[in-house]
Amino acid sequence: MSVGASIGSRQLAPHLLSFLAFDPGTRRTGVAVGNRLLRQASPQGHLTAQGDARWPLITRCIQDWQPDALVVGVPFHPDGAAHENTHRARRFARQLQGRYGLPVFEVDERYSTTEALANRAADVDAVSASIILQQFFQEMAA
């Protein structure tokens, strides 16, 4: 019998090994990839298209990386309250699931950009996506 890792109230199926993570923003979307076995995330750059123009770029990322699942960073205020970008990120997550039919996991990414800036990241958006995916792997291990 296989036992999957639990993410919040969802059970993570054992066959989900590769992940593509997104840090969606209004101007840019950071992208990172990672593997469940290694529990490591790697920044892959960012997409500069906005709105519907980003979907062909996301499709290309998914075709190139062929992930088993997707991870989306969802921002909140420091006190945990939702704001406009929280709703945008959740909508983006729903659209990903609807368009690609892959499992989509949301991760609270309150401080990923702050951490990327503190580390003087050359590509803050990509590093933020990597931090989000790394956090997902840590939550998965808990």
C-alpha positions in Angstrom: 0.0 0.0 0.0 1.3 3.5 -0.9 1.0 6.3 1.4 0.9 9.8 0.0 1.9 13.0 1.8 -0.8 15.3 3.1 -1.1 18.9 2.1 -3.6 20.6 4.3 -6.7 18.5 4.0 -5.7 17.0 0.6 -3.9 13.8 0.2 -0.9 14.0 -2.2 -1.0 11.0 -4.5 2.3 9.0 -4.6 2.5 9.3 -8.4 2.8 13.1 -8.3 6.6 13.5 -8.5 7.3 16.6 -10.6 5.9 20.1 -10.0 5.8 23.4 -11.8 5.3 26.4 -9.5 4.0 29.9 -10.3 4.2 33.2 -8.5 1.5 35.1 -10.4 1.7 38.8 -10.4 -0.1 41.6 -12.3 2.9 42.2 -14.6 5.1 39.1 -14.3 4.6 35.4 -13.3 7.6 33.7 -11.8 8.2 30.0 -12.7 10.1 27.3 -10.9 10.3 23.5 -11.2 11.0 20.8 -8.6 11.0 17.2 -7.9 9.3 15.5 -4.9 12.0 12.9 -4.5 14.8 15.5 -4.2 12.6 18.1 -2.5 14.4 20.9 -4.3 13.1 23.7 -6.3 14.9 25.6 -9.1 13.9 29.0 -10.5 13.2 29.0 -14.3 12.6 32.7 -15.1 9.5 34.6 -15.4 6.7 35.3 -18.0 6.1 38.9 -18.8 2.8 38.6 -20.6 -0.4 39.7 -18.8 -3.9 38.4 -18.8 -4.8 35.9 -21.6 -1.5 36.6 -23.4 0.3 34.5 -20.7 -1.6 31.3 -21.4 0.4 30.3 -24.5 3.6 30.8 -22.5 2.3 28.8 -19.6 1.2 26.1 -22.1 4.8 26.0 -23.4 6.2 25.7 -19.8 3.8 22.8 -19.2 4.7 21.1 -22.5 8.4 21.6 -21.8 8.5 20.4 -18.2 5.5 17.9 -18.3 4.8 18.3 -14.5 2.6 15.9 -12.6 1.0 18.8 -10.7 1.1 22.6 -10.3 1.7 24.9 -7.3 0.5 28.4 -7.1 1.6 31.0 -4.5 -1.3 32.8 -3.0 -0.5 36.1 -1.1 -2.2 37.3 2.1 -1.8 40.3 4.4 0.5 39.6 7.3 -2.5 39.0 9.6 -3.7 36.3 7.2 -6.5 38.4 5.6 -7.2 38.0 1.9 -6.8 41.0 -0.5 -7.3 41.6 -4.2 -4.1 39.7 -5.2 -5.3 36.8 -3.1 -8.4 36.5 -5.2 -6.4 37.0 -8.4 -4.0 34.2 -7.5 -6.8 31.8 -6.6 -8.6 32.6 -9.8 -5.3 31.8 -11.7 -5.1 28.5 -9.8 -8.7 27.6 -10.8 -7.9 28.6 -14.4 -4.8 26.4 -14.4 -6.8 23.4 -13.2 -9.5 24.0 -15.7 -7.2 24.5 -18.7 -4.7 21.7 -18.0 -6.5 19.2 -15.9 -3.6 18.8 -13.5 -3.8 18.9 -9.8 -3.2 22.4 -8.5 -2.0 23.2 -4.9 -2.1 26.6 -3.3 0.7 27.7 -1.0 0.6 30.8 1.3 3.3 32.9 -0.1 3.1 35.9 2.2 6.9 36.6 2.4 8.4 34.9 -0.7 9.1 38.2 -2.5 10.5 39.8 0.6 12.8 36.7 1.0 13.9 36.8 -2.6 14.7 40.5 -2.3 16.6 40.0 0.9 18.7 37.4 -0.9 19.4 39.9 -3.7 17.9 37.6 -6.3 18.6 38.5 -9.9 15.1 37.4 -11.0 12.9 38.1 -8.0 9.8 36.5 -9.6 11.5 33.2 -10.5 13.2 33.0 -7.1 9.9 33.7 -5.4 8.3 30.8 -7.3 11.2 28.6 -6.2 10.7 29.7 -2.6 6.9 28.9 -2.9 7.7 25.4 -4.3 10.4 24.8 -1.6 7.8 25.7 1.0 5.3 23.2 -0.6 7.9 20.5 -0.3 8.5 21.4 3.4 4.8 21.3 4.1 4.6 18.0 2.3 7.3 16.5 4.6 5.5 17.7 7.8 
